[in-house]
Amino acid sequence: MFGRKNSLFSDTVSGAKASANLYSLIETAKVNDLEPFAYLKHVFAELPNVTCIEDIEALLPFEPKAKLEQAA
């Protein structure tokens, strides 16, 4: 219920949705044994180079851990 309590303080619905998406991404990274800060750092570094949907899918936290570590 972490997200529900924090969304109480969001100023807008879109802000609450953005926060929920970020929480979901972080929690999914944790479940897949990725360190959240390192994972997000990698994602934000790679996002400017994305050219297609497959590039985005390759950045998702449930991709094989070895693949993410090689890219970092």
mmJSON file of the N, C-alpha and C atoms, coordinates in Angstrom:
{"data_MODEL":{"atom_site":{
"group_PDB":["ATOM","ATOM","ATOM","ATOM","ATOM","ATOM","ATOM","ATOM","ATOM","ATOM","ATOM","ATOM","ATOM","ATOM","ATOM","ATOM","ATOM","ATOM","ATOM","ATOM","ATOM","ATOM","ATOM","ATOM","ATOM","ATOM","ATOM","ATOM","ATOM","ATOM","ATOM","ATOM","ATOM","ATOM","ATOM","ATOM","ATOM","ATOM","ATOM","ATOM","ATOM","ATOM","ATOM","ATOM","ATOM","ATOM","ATOM","ATOM","ATOM","ATOM","ATOM","ATOM","ATOM","ATOM","ATOM","ATOM","ATOM","ATOM","ATOM","ATOM","ATOM","ATOM","ATOM","ATOM","ATOM","ATOM","ATOM","ATOM","ATOM","ATOM","ATOM","ATOM","ATOM","ATOM","ATOM","ATOM","ATOM","ATOM","ATOM","ATOM","ATOM","ATOM","ATOM","ATOM","ATOM","ATOM","ATOM","ATOM","ATOM","ATOM","ATOM","ATOM","ATOM","ATOM","ATOM","ATOM","ATOM","ATOM","ATOM","ATOM","ATOM","ATOM","ATOM","ATOM","ATOM","ATOM","ATOM","ATOM","ATOM","ATOM","ATOM","ATOM","ATOM","ATOM","ATOM","ATOM","ATOM","ATOM","ATOM","ATOM","ATOM","ATOM","ATOM","ATOM","ATOM","ATOM","ATOM","ATOM","ATOM","ATOM","ATOM","ATOM","ATOM","ATOM","ATOM","ATOM","ATOM","ATOM","ATOM","ATOM","ATOM","ATOM","ATOM","ATOM","ATOM","ATOM","ATOM","ATOM","ATOM","ATOM","ATOM","ATOM","ATOM","ATOM","ATOM","ATOM","ATOM","ATOM","ATOM","ATOM","ATOM","ATOM","ATOM","ATOM","ATOM","ATOM","ATOM","ATOM","ATOM","ATOM","ATOM","ATOM","ATOM","ATOM","ATOM","ATOM","ATOM","ATOM","ATOM","ATOM","ATOM","ATOM","ATOM","ATOM","ATOM","ATOM","ATOM","ATOM","ATOM","ATOM","ATOM","ATOM","ATOM","ATOM","ATOM","ATOM","ATOM","ATOM","ATOM","ATOM","ATOM","ATOM","ATOM","ATOM","ATOM","ATOM","ATOM","ATOM","ATOM","ATOM","ATOM","ATOM","ATOM","ATOM","ATOM","ATOM"],
"id":[1,2,3,4,5,6,7,8,9,10,11,12,13,14,15,16,17,18,19,20,21,22,23,24,25,26,27,28,29,30,31,32,33,34,35,36,37,38,39,40,41,42,43,44,45,46,47,48,49,50,51,52,53,54,55,56,57,58,59,60,61,62,63,64,65,66,67,68,69,70,71,72,73,74,75,76,77,78,79,80,81,82,83,84,85,86,87,88,89,90,91,92,93,94,95,96,97,98,99,100,101,102,103,104,105,106,107,108,109,110,111,112,113,114,115,116,117,118,119,120,121,122,123,124,125,126,127,128,129,130,131,132,133,134,135,136,137,138,139,140,141,142,143,144,145,146,147,148,149,150,151,152,153,154,155,156,157,158,159,160,161,162,163,164,165,166,167,168,169,170,171,172,173,174,175,176,177,178,179,180,181,182,183,184,185,186,187,188,189,190,191,192,193,194,195,196,197,198,199,200,201,202,203,204,205,206,207,208,209,210,211,212,213,214,215,216],
"type_symbol":["N","C","C","N","C","C","N","C","C","N","C","C","N","C","C","N","C","C","N","C","C","N","C","C","N","C","C","N","C","C","N","C","C","N","C","C","N","C","C","N","C","C","N","C","C","N","C","C","N","C","C","N","C","C","N","C","C","N","C","C","N","C","C","N","C","C","N","C","C","N","C","C","N","C","C","N","C","C","N","C","C","N","C","C","N","C","C","N","C","C","N","C","C","N","C","C","N","C","C","N","C","C","N","C","C","N","C","C","N","C","C","N","C","C","N","C","C","N","C","C","N","C","C","N","C","C","N","C","C","N","C","C","N","C","C","N","C","C","N","C","C","N","C","C","N","C","C","N","C","C","N","C","C","N","C","C","N","C","C","N","C","C","N","C","C","N","C","C","N","C","C","N","C","C","N","C","C","N","C","C","N","C","C","N","C","C","N","C","C","N","C","C","N","C","C","N","C","C","N","C","C","N","C","C","N","C","C","N","C","C","N","C","C","N","C","C"],
"label_atom_id":["N","CA","C","N","CA","C","N","CA","C","N","CA","C","N","CA","C","N","CA","C","N","CA","C","N","CA","C","N","CA","C","N","CA","C","N","CA","C","N","CA","C","N","CA","C","N","CA","C","N","CA","C","N","CA","C","N","CA","C","N","CA","C","N","CA","C","N","CA","C","N","CA","C","N","CA","C","N","CA","C","N","CA","C","N","CA","C","N","CA","C","N","CA","C","N","CA","C","N","CA","C","N","CA","C","N","CA","C","N","CA","C","N","CA","C","N","CA","C","N","CA","C","N","CA","C","N","CA","C","N","CA","C","N","CA","C","N","CA","C","N","CA","C","N","CA","C","N","CA","C","N","CA","C","N","CA","C","N","CA","C","N","CA","C","N","CA","C","N","CA","C","N","CA","C","N","CA","C","N","CA","C","N","CA","C","N","CA","C","N","CA","C","N","CA","C","N","CA","C","N","CA","C","N","CA","C","N","CA","C","N","CA","C","N","CA","C","N","CA","C","N","CA","C","N","CA","C","N","CA","C","N","CA","C","N","CA","C","N","CA","C","N","CA","C","N","CA","C","N","CA","C"],
"label_alt_id":[null,null,null,null,null,null,null,null,null,null,null,null,null,null,null,null,null,null,null,null,null,null,null,null,null,null,null,null,null,null,null,null,null,null,null,null,null,null,null,null,null,null,null,null,null,null,null,null,null,null,null,null,null,null,null,null,null,null,null,null,null,null,null,null,null,null,null,null,null,null,null,null,null,null,null,null,null,null,null,null,null,null,null,null,null,null,null,null,null,null,null,null,null,null,null,null,null,null,null,null,null,null,null,null,null,null,null,null,null,null,null,null,null,null,null,null,null,null,null,null,null,null,null,null,null,null,null,null,null,null,null,null,null,null,null,null,null,null,null,null,null,null,null,null,null,null,null,null,null,null,null,null,null,null,null,null,null,null,null,null,null,null,null,null,null,null,null,null,null,null,null,null,null,null,null,null,null,null,null,null,null,null,null,null,null,null,null,null,null,null,null,null,null,null,null,null,null,null,null,null,null,null,null,null,null,null,null,null,null,null,null,null,null,null,null,null],
"label_comp_id":["MET","MET","MET","PHE","PHE","PHE","GLY","GLY","GLY","ARG","ARG","ARG","LYS","LYS","LYS","ASN","ASN","ASN","SER","SER","SER","LEU","LEU","LEU","PHE","PHE","PHE","SER","SER","SER","ASP","ASP","ASP","THR","THR","THR","VAL","VAL","VAL","SER","SER","SER","GLY","GLY","GLY","ALA","ALA","ALA","LYS","LYS","LYS","ALA","ALA","ALA","SER","SER","SER","ALA","ALA","ALA","ASN","ASN","ASN","LEU","LEU","LEU","TYR","TYR","TYR","SER","SER","SER","LEU","LEU","LEU","ILE","ILE","ILE","GLU","GLU","GLU","THR","THR","THR","ALA","ALA","ALA","LYS","LYS","LYS","VAL","VAL","VAL","ASN","ASN","ASN","ASP","ASP","ASP","LEU","LEU","LEU","GLU","GLU","GLU","PRO","PRO","PRO","PHE","PHE","PHE","ALA","ALA","ALA","TYR","TYR","TYR","LEU","LEU","LEU","LYS","LYS","LYS","HIS","HIS","HIS","VAL","VAL","VAL","PHE","PHE","PHE","ALA","ALA","ALA","GLU","GLU","GLU","LEU","LEU","LEU","PRO","PRO","PRO","ASN","ASN","ASN","VAL","VAL","VAL","THR","THR","THR","CYS","CYS","CYS","ILE","ILE","ILE","GLU","GLU","GLU","ASP","ASP","ASP","ILE","ILE","ILE","GLU","GLU","GLU","ALA","ALA","ALA","LEU","LEU","LEU","LEU","LEU","LEU","PRO","PRO","PRO","PHE","PHE","PHE","GLU","GLU","GLU","PRO","PRO","PRO","LYS","LYS","LYS","ALA","ALA","ALA","LYS","LYS","LYS","LEU","LEU","LEU","GLU","GLU","GLU","GLN","GLN","GLN","ALA","ALA","ALA","ALA","ALA","ALA"],
"label_asym_id":["A","A","A","A","A","A","A","A","A","A","A","A","A","A","A","A","A","A","A","A","A","A","A","A","A","A","A","A","A","A","A","A","A","A","A","A","A","A","A","A","A","A","A","A","A","A","A","A","A","A","A","A","A","A","A","A","A","A","A","A","A","A","A","A","A","A","A","A","A","A","A","A","A","A","A","A","A","A","A","A","A","A","A","A","A","A","A","A","A","A","A","A","A","A","A","A","A","A","A","A","A","A","A","A","A","A","A","A","A","A","A","A","A","A","A","A","A","A","A","A","A","A","A","A","A","A","A","A","A","A","A","A","A","A","A","A","A","A","A","A","A","A","A","A","A","A","A","A","A","A","A","A","A","A","A","A","A","A","A","A","A","A","A","A","A","A","A","A","A","A","A","A","A","A","A","A","A","A","A","A","A","A","A","A","A","A","A","A","A","A","A","A","A","A","A","A","A","A","A","A","A","A","A","A","A","A","A","A","A","A","A","A","A","A","A","A"],
"label_entity_id":["1","1","1","1","1","1","1","1","1","1","1","1","1","1","1","1","1","1","1","1","1","1","1","1","1","1","1","1","1","1","1","1","1","1","1","1","1","1","1","1","1","1","1","1","1","1","1","1","1","1","1","1","1","1","1","1","1","1","1","1","1","1","1","1","1","1","1","1","1","1","1","1","1","1","1","1","1","1","1","1","1","1","1","1","1","1","1","1","1","1","1","1","1","1","1","1","1","1","1","1","1","1","1","1","1","1","1","1","1","1","1","1","1","1","1","1","1","1","1","1","1","1","1","1","1","1","1","1","1","1","1","1","1","1","1","1","1","1","1","1","1","1","1","1","1","1","1","1","1","1","1","1","1","1","1","1","1","1","1","1","1","1","1","1","1","1","1","1","1","1","1","1","1","1","1","1","1","1","1","1","1","1","1","1","1","1","1","1","1","1","1","1","1","1","1","1","1","1","1","1","1","1","1","1","1","1","1","1","1","1","1","1","1","1","1","1"],
"label_seq_id":[1,1,1,2,2,2,3,3,3,4,4,4,5,5,5,6,6,6,7,7,7,8,8,8,9,9,9,10,10,10,11,11,11,12,12,12,13,13,13,14,14,14,15,15,15,16,16,16,17,17,17,18,18,18,19,19,19,20,20,20,21,21,21,22,22,22,23,23,23,24,24,24,25,25,25,26,26,26,27,27,27,28,28,28,29,29,29,30,30,30,31,31,31,32,32,32,33,33,33,34,34,34,35,35,35,36,36,36,37,37,37,38,38,38,39,39,39,40,40,40,41,41,41,42,42,42,43,43,43,44,44,44,45,45,45,46,46,46,47,47,47,48,48,48,49,49,49,50,50,50,51,51,51,52,52,52,53,53,53,54,54,54,55,55,55,56,56,56,57,57,57,58,58,58,59,59,59,60,60,60,61,61,61,62,62,62,63,63,63,64,64,64,65,65,65,66,66,66,67,67,67,68,68,68,69,69,69,70,70,70,71,71,71,72,72,72],
"pdbx_PDB_ins_code":[null,null,null,null,null,null,null,null,null,null,null,null,null,null,null,null,null,null,null,null,null,null,null,null,null,null,null,null,null,null,null,null,null,null,null,null,null,null,null,null,null,null,null,null,null,null,null,null,null,null,null,null,null,null,null,null,null,null,null,null,null,null,null,null,null,null,null,null,null,null,null,null,null,null,null,null,null,null,null,null,null,null,null,null,null,null,null,null,null,null,null,null,null,null,null,null,null,null,null,null,null,null,null,null,null,null,null,null,null,null,null,null,null,null,null,null,null,null,null,null,null,null,null,null,null,null,null,null,null,null,null,null,null,null,null,null,null,null,null,null,null,null,null,null,null,null,null,null,null,null,null,null,null,null,null,null,null,null,null,null,null,null,null,null,null,null,null,null,null,null,null,null,null,null,null,null,null,null,null,null,null,null,null,null,null,null,null,null,null,null,null,null,null,null,null,null,null,null,null,null,null,null,null,null,null,null,null,null,null,null,null,null,null,null,null,null],
"Cartn_x":[0.805,0.0,0.856,2.146,3.094,2.661,2.345,1.958,0.658,-0.266,-1.555,-1.394,-0.583,-0.363,0.368,1.366,2.119,1.315,0.396,-0.393,-1.358,-1.59,-2.428,-1.862,-0.543,0.107,0.429,0.005,0.205,-0.765,-0.258,-1.086,-2.076,-1.693,-2.542,-2.685,-3.674,-3.879,-2.711,-2.25,-1.131,0.149,0.327,1.476,1.406,0.216,0.024,0.298,-0.138,0.102,1.589,2.282,3.723,4.458,4.078,4.698,4.439,3.213,2.862,3.677,3.87,4.681,6.12,6.668,8.043,8.166,7.22,7.226,7.164,6.327,6.18,7.478,8.139,9.402,10.467,10.542,11.521,11.247,9.998,9.662,9.891,9.628,9.88,11.374,12.171,13.632,14.093,13.55,13.92,13.579,12.386,11.951,12.871,13.437,14.332,15.8,16.049,17.4,18.294,17.714,18.495,18.541,19.659,19.775,19.061,18.003,17.16,17.894,18.806,19.501,20.353,21.113,21.956,21.098,19.972,19.075,18.52,18.011,17.453,18.524,19.723,20.83,21.107,21.103,21.311,20.183,18.951,17.8,17.847,18.094,18.107,19.281,20.372,21.504,21.198,20.425,20.132,18.911,18.004,16.773,17.008,17.989,18.192,18.588,19.092,19.526,18.43,17.263,16.167,15.608,15.454,14.909,13.665,13.39,12.225,11.705,10.575,9.936,10.802,11.535,12.401,13.499,13.99,15.002,14.419,13.182,12.523,12.292,11.818,11.573,12.854,13.98,15.261,15.665,15.098,15.422,14.518,13.494,12.573,13.274,12.877,13.605,13.48,12.578,12.469,13.242,14.029,14.961,16.041,16.712,17.738,18.772,19.107,20.028,21.378,21.882,23.168,23.166,22.037,21.93,22.006,21.358,21.387,22.782,23.461,24.796,25.796,25.644,26.544,26.387,25.169,24.906,25.428,25.567,25.985,27.446],
"Cartn_y":[-1.186,0.0,1.263,1.078,2.182,3.225,2.793,3.705,4.436,3.757,4.367,5.534,5.364,6.439,7.613,7.326,8.403,9.143,8.477,9.153,10.161,10.064,11.031,12.436,12.563,13.863,14.314,13.582,14.006,15.133,16.125,17.278,16.976,16.066,15.77,14.266,13.884,12.464,11.944,12.746,12.29,12.157,13.013,12.888,11.613,11.271,10.034,8.817,8.87,7.753,7.612,8.745,8.701,8.087,8.48,7.914,6.418,6.008,4.588,3.792,4.347,3.664,3.501,4.543,4.466,3.458,3.467,2.481,1.066,0.861,-0.458,-0.91,-0.002,-0.328,-0.694,0.058,-0.212,-1.55,-1.808,-3.064,-4.263,-4.116,-5.205,-5.461,-4.408,-4.575,-5.344,-4.998,-5.698,-7.185,-7.493,-8.884,-9.681,-8.991,-9.641,-9.508,-9.277,-9.227,-8.172,-7.048,-5.924,-4.852,-4.169,-3.07,-1.878,-1.349,-0.343,0.902,1.458,2.673,2.407,1.323,0.973,0.688,0.014,-0.292,0.991,1.905,3.154,4.005,4.007,4.746,4.217,2.886,2.25,2.611,2.527,2.829,4.274,5.214,6.627,6.956,6.212,6.41,5.881,4.792,4.158,4.734,5.35,5.85,6.813,7.696,8.574,7.83,6.617,5.83,4.928,4.929,4.049,4.512,3.537,3.866,3.055,1.981,1.157,0.502,-0.129,-0.756,-1.883,-2.573,-3.654,-3.115,-1.909,-1.289,-0.993,-0.543,-0.266,-1.566,-2.588,-3.874,-4.467,-4.22,-4.738,-4.074,-2.921,-2.206,-2.587,-3.369,-3.739,-4.603,-4.471,-5.154,-6.674,-7.24,-8.694,-9.328,-8.522,-9.083,-9.819,-10.779,-11.514,-10.576,-10.849,-9.988,-9.868,-10.953,-10.918,-9.926,-9.849,-8.931,-7.487,-7.184,-5.833,-5.492,-6.449,-6.199,-5.974,-6.652,-6.475,-5.076,-4.589,-3.281,-2.142,-2.38,-1.306,-1.068],
"Cartn_z":[0.0,0.0,0.0,-0.232,-0.293,-1.322,-2.527,-3.589,-3.299,-2.697,-2.414,-1.437,-0.417,0.545,-0.098,-0.928,-1.554,-2.606,-3.281,-4.307,-3.693,-2.412,-1.714,-1.862,-1.954,-2.014,-3.435,-4.44,-5.822,-6.141,-6.864,-7.209,-8.337,-9.234,-10.381,-10.556,-11.319,-11.628,-12.453,-13.413,-14.243,-13.409,-12.406,-11.506,-10.689,-10.218,-9.456,-10.336,-11.594,-12.517,-12.82,-12.995,-13.26,-12.075,-10.864,-9.657,-9.571,-9.85,-9.792,-10.809,-12.002,-13.016,-12.554,-11.943,-11.459,-10.323,-9.384,-8.29,-8.847,-9.843,-10.448,-11.1,-11.808,-12.46,-11.436,-10.352,-9.302,-8.622,-8.286,-7.614,-8.523,-9.816,-10.756,-10.874,-10.849,-10.871,-9.635,-8.467,-7.227,-7.304,-7.799,-7.905,-8.832,-9.823,-10.775,-10.376,-9.073,-8.508,-9.155,-9.521,-10.023,-8.945,-8.837,-7.895,-8.531,-7.911,-8.549,-9.049,-8.257,-8.69,-9.921,-9.902,-11.048,-12.277,-12.082,-13.191,-13.807,-12.971,-13.495,-14.165,-13.611,-14.215,-15.62,-15.749,-17.056,-18.023,-17.561,-18.422,-18.907,-17.985,-18.379,-19.289,-19.184,-20.089,-21.486,-21.564,-22.845,-23.569,-22.862,-23.487,-24.66,-24.608,-25.772,-27.046,-26.917,-28.078,-28.631,-28.031,-28.443,-29.792,-30.699,-32.02,-32.376,-31.616,-31.926,-30.645,-30.742,-29.587,-29.019,-29.867,-29.392,-28.479,-28.77,-27.907,-26.529,-26.495,-25.213,-24.452,-25.148,-24.499,-23.919,-24.555,-24.064,-22.752,-22.445,-21.206,-20.038,-20.288,-19.214,-18.18,-16.905,-15.833,-15.814,-16.584,-16.572,-17.716,-18.45,-19.423,-18.627,-19.235,-18.493,-17.874,-16.627,-15.877,-16.582,-17.145,-17.823,-18.977,-19.672,-20.813,-20.338,-19.227,-18.685,-18.166,-17.553,-17.019,-18.144,-19.253,-20.386,-20.976,-20.989,-21.582,-20.705,-19.422,-18.499,-18.489],
"occupancy":[1.0,1.0,1.0,1.0,1.0,1.0,1.0,1.0,1.0,1.0,1.0,1.0,1.0,1.0,1.0,1.0,1.0,1.0,1.0,1.0,1.0,1.0,1.0,1.0,1.0,1.0,1.0,1.0,1.0,1.0,1.0,1.0,1.0,1.0,1.0,1.0,1.0,1.0,1.0,1.0,1.0,1.0,1.0,1.0,1.0,1.0,1.0,1.0,1.0,1.0,1.0,1.0,1.0,1.0,1.0,1.0,1.0,1.0,1.0,1.0,1.0,1.0,1.0,1.0,1.0,1.0,1.0,1.0,1.0,1.0,1.0,1.0,1.0,1.0,1.0,1.0,1.0,1.0,1.0,1.0,1.0,1.0,1.0,1.0,1.0,1.0,1.0,1.0,1.0,1.0,1.0,1.0,1.0,1.0,1.0,1.0,1.0,1.0,1.0,1.0,1.0,1.0,1.0,1.0,1.0,1.0,1.0,1.0,1.0,1.0,1.0,1.0,1.0,1.0,1.0,1.0,1.0,1.0,1.0,1.0,1.0,1.0,1.0,1.0,1.0,1.0,1.0,1.0,1.0,1.0,1.0,1.0,1.0,1.0,1.0,1.0,1.0,1.0,1.0,1.0,1.0,1.0,1.0,1.0,1.0,1.0,1.0,1.0,1.0,1.0,1.0,1.0,1.0,1.0,1.0,1.0,1.0,1.0,1.0,1.0,1.0,1.0,1.0,1.0,1.0,1.0,1.0,1.0,1.0,1.0,1.0,1.0,1.0,1.0,1.0,1.0,1.0,1.0,1.0,1.0,1.0,1.0,1.0,1.0,1.0,1.0,1.0,1.0,1.0,1.0,1.0,1.0,1.0,1.0,1.0,1.0,1.0,1.0,1.0,1.0,1.0,1.0,1.0,1.0,1.0,1.0,1.0,1.0,1.0,1.0,1.0,1.0,1.0,1.0,1.0,1.0],
"B_iso_or_equiv":[0.0,0.0,0.0,0.0,0.0,0.0,0.0,0.0,0.0,0.0,0.0,0.0,0.0,0.0,0.0,0.0,0.0,0.0,0.0,0.0,0.0,0.0,0.0,0.0,0.0,0.0,0.0,0.0,0.0,0.0,0.0,0.0,0.0,0.0,0.0,0.0,0.0,0.0,0.0,0.0,0.0,0.0,0.0,0.0,0.0,0.0,0.0,0.0,0.0,0.0,0.0,0.0,0.0,0.0,0.0,0.0,0.0,0.0,0.0,0.0,0.0,0.0,0.0,0.0,0.0,0.0,0.0,0.0,0.0,0.0,0.0,0.0,0.0,0.0,0.0,0.0,0.0,0.0,0.0,0.0,0.0,0.0,0.0,0.0,0.0,0.0,0.0,0.0,0.0,0.0,0.0,0.0,0.0,0.0,0.0,0.0,0.0,0.0,0.0,0.0,0.0,0.0,0.0,0.0,0.0,0.0,0.0,0.0,0.0,0.0,0.0,0.0,0.0,0.0,0.0,0.0,0.0,0.0,0.0,0.0,0.0,0.0,0.0,0.0,0.0,0.0,0.0,0.0,0.0,0.0,0.0,0.0,0.0,0.0,0.0,0.0,0.0,0.0,0.0,0.0,0.0,0.0,0.0,0.0,0.0,0.0,0.0,0.0,0.0,0.0,0.0,0.0,0.0,0.0,0.0,0.0,0.0,0.0,0.0,0.0,0.0,0.0,0.0,0.0,0.0,0.0,0.0,0.0,0.0,0.0,0.0,0.0,0.0,0.0,0.0,0.0,0.0,0.0,0.0,0.0,0.0,0.0,0.0,0.0,0.0,0.0,0.0,0.0,0.0,0.0,0.0,0.0,0.0,0.0,0.0,0.0,0.0,0.0,0.0,0.0,0.0,0.0,0.0,0.0,0.0,0.0,0.0,0.0,0.0,0.0,0.0,0.0,0.0,0.0,0.0,0.0],
"pdbx_formal_charge":[null,null,null,null,null,null,null,null,null,null,null,null,null,null,null,null,null,null,null,null,null,null,null,null,null,null,null,null,null,null,null,null,null,null,null,null,null,null,null,null,null,null,null,null,null,null,null,null,null,null,null,null,null,null,null,null,null,null,null,null,null,null,null,null,null,null,null,null,null,null,null,null,null,null,null,null,null,null,null,null,null,null,null,null,null,null,null,null,null,null,null,null,null,null,null,null,null,null,null,null,null,null,null,null,null,null,null,null,null,null,null,null,null,null,null,null,null,null,null,null,null,null,null,null,null,null,null,null,null,null,null,null,null,null,null,null,null,null,null,null,null,null,null,null,null,null,null,null,null,null,null,null,null,null,null,null,null,null,null,null,null,null,null,null,null,null,null,null,null,null,null,null,null,null,null,null,null,null,null,null,null,null,null,null,null,null,null,null,null,null,null,null,null,null,null,null,null,null,null,null,null,null,null,null,null,null,null,null,null,null,null,null,null,null,null,null],
"auth_seq_id":[1,1,1,2,2,2,3,3,3,4,4,4,5,5,5,6,6,6,7,7,7,8,8,8,9,9,9,10,10,10,11,11,11,12,12,12,13,13,13,14,14,14,15,15,15,16,16,16,17,17,17,18,18,18,19,19,19,20,20,20,21,21,21,22,22,22,23,23,23,24,24,24,25,25,25,26,26,26,27,27,27,28,28,28,29,29,29,30,30,30,31,31,31,32,32,32,33,33,33,34,34,34,35,35,35,36,36,36,37,37,37,38,38,38,39,39,39,40,40,40,41,41,41,42,42,42,43,43,43,44,44,44,45,45,45,46,46,46,47,47,47,48,48,48,49,49,49,50,50,50,51,51,51,52,52,52,53,53,53,54,54,54,55,55,55,56,56,56,57,57,57,58,58,58,59,59,59,60,60,60,61,61,61,62,62,62,63,63,63,64,64,64,65,65,65,66,66,66,67,67,67,68,68,68,69,69,69,70,70,70,71,71,71,72,72,72],
"auth_comp_id":["MET","MET","MET","PHE","PHE","PHE","GLY","GLY","GLY","ARG","ARG","ARG","LYS","LYS","LYS","ASN","ASN","ASN","SER","SER","SER","LEU","LEU","LEU","PHE","PHE","PHE","SER","SER","SER","ASP","ASP","ASP","THR","THR","THR","VAL","VAL","VAL","SER","SER","SER","GLY","GLY","GLY","ALA","ALA","ALA","LYS","LYS","LYS","ALA","ALA","ALA","SER","SER","SER","ALA","ALA","ALA","ASN","ASN","ASN","LEU","LEU","LEU","TYR","TYR","TYR","SER","SER","SER","LEU","LEU","LEU","ILE","ILE","ILE","GLU","GLU","GLU","THR","THR","THR","ALA","ALA","ALA","LYS","LYS","LYS","VAL","VAL","VAL","ASN","ASN","ASN","ASP","ASP","ASP","LEU","LEU","LEU","GLU","GLU","GLU","PRO","PRO","PRO","PHE","PHE","PHE","ALA","ALA","ALA","TYR","TYR","TYR","LEU","LEU","LEU","LYS","LYS","LYS","HIS","HIS","HIS","VAL","VAL","VAL","PHE","PHE","PHE","ALA","ALA","ALA","GLU","GLU","GLU","LEU","LEU","LEU","PRO","PRO","PRO","ASN","ASN","ASN","VAL","VAL","VAL","THR","THR","THR","CYS","CYS","CYS","ILE","ILE","ILE","GLU","GLU","GLU","ASP","ASP","ASP","ILE","ILE","ILE","GLU","GLU","GLU","ALA","ALA","ALA","LEU","LEU","LEU","LEU","LEU","LEU","PRO","PRO","PRO","PHE","PHE","PHE","GLU","GLU","GLU","PRO","PRO","PRO","LYS","LYS","LYS","ALA","ALA","ALA","LYS","LYS","LYS","LEU","LEU","LEU","GLU","GLU","GLU","GLN","GLN","GLN","ALA","ALA","ALA","ALA","ALA","ALA"],
"auth_asym_id":["A","A","A","A","A","A","A","A","A","A","A","A","A","A","A","A","A","A","A","A","A","A","A","A","A","A","A","A","A","A","A","A","A","A","A","A","A","A","A","A","A","A","A","A","A","A","A","A","A","A","A","A","A","A","A","A","A","A","A","A","A","A","A","A","A","A","A","A","A","A","A","A","A","A","A","A","A","A","A","A","A","A","A","A","A","A","A","A","A","A","A","A","A","A","A","A","A","A","A","A","A","A","A","A","A","A","A","A","A","A","A","A","A","A","A","A","A","A","A","A","A","A","A","A","A","A","A","A","A","A","A","A","A","A","A","A","A","A","A","A","A","A","A","A","A","A","A","A","A","A","A","A","A","A","A","A","A","A","A","A","A","A","A","A","A","A","A","A","A","A","A","A","A","A","A","A","A","A","A","A","A","A","A","A","A","A","A","A","A","A","A","A","A","A","A","A","A","A","A","A","A","A","A","A","A","A","A","A","A","A","A","A","A","A","A","A"],
"auth_atom_id":["N","CA","C","N","CA","C","N","CA","C","N","CA","C","N","CA","C","N","CA","C","N","CA","C","N","CA","C","N","CA","C","N","CA","C","N","CA","C","N","CA","C","N","CA","C","N","CA","C","N","CA","C","N","CA","C","N","CA","C","N","CA","C","N","CA","C","N","CA","C","N","CA","C","N","CA","C","N","CA","C","N","CA","C","N","CA","C","N","CA","C","N","CA","C","N","CA","C","N","CA","C","N","CA","C","N","CA","C","N","CA","C","N","CA","C","N","CA","C","N","CA","C","N","CA","C","N","CA","C","N","CA","C","N","CA","C","N","CA","C","N","CA","C","N","CA","C","N","CA","C","N","CA","C","N","CA","C","N","CA","C","N","CA","C","N","CA","C","N","CA","C","N","CA","C","N","CA","C","N","CA","C","N","CA","C","N","CA","C","N","CA","C","N","CA","C","N","CA","C","N","CA","C","N","CA","C","N","CA","C","N","CA","C","N","CA","C","N","CA","C","N","CA","C","N","CA","C","N","CA","C","N","CA","C","N","CA","C","N","CA","C","N","CA","C","N","CA","C","N","CA","C"],
"pdbx_PDB_model_num":[1,1,1,1,1,1,1,1,1,1,1,1,1,1,1,1,1,1,1,1,1,1,1,1,1,1,1,1,1,1,1,1,1,1,1,1,1,1,1,1,1,1,1,1,1,1,1,1,1,1,1,1,1,1,1,1,1,1,1,1,1,1,1,1,1,1,1,1,1,1,1,1,1,1,1,1,1,1,1,1,1,1,1,1,1,1,1,1,1,1,1,1,1,1,1,1,1,1,1,1,1,1,1,1,1,1,1,1,1,1,1,1,1,1,1,1,1,1,1,1,1,1,1,1,1,1,1,1,1,1,1,1,1,1,1,1,1,1,1,1,1,1,1,1,1,1,1,1,1,1,1,1,1,1,1,1,1,1,1,1,1,1,1,1,1,1,1,1,1,1,1,1,1,1,1,1,1,1,1,1,1,1,1,1,1,1,1,1,1,1,1,1,1,1,1,1,1,1,1,1,1,1,1,1,1,1,1,1,1,1,1,1,1,1,1,1]
}}}
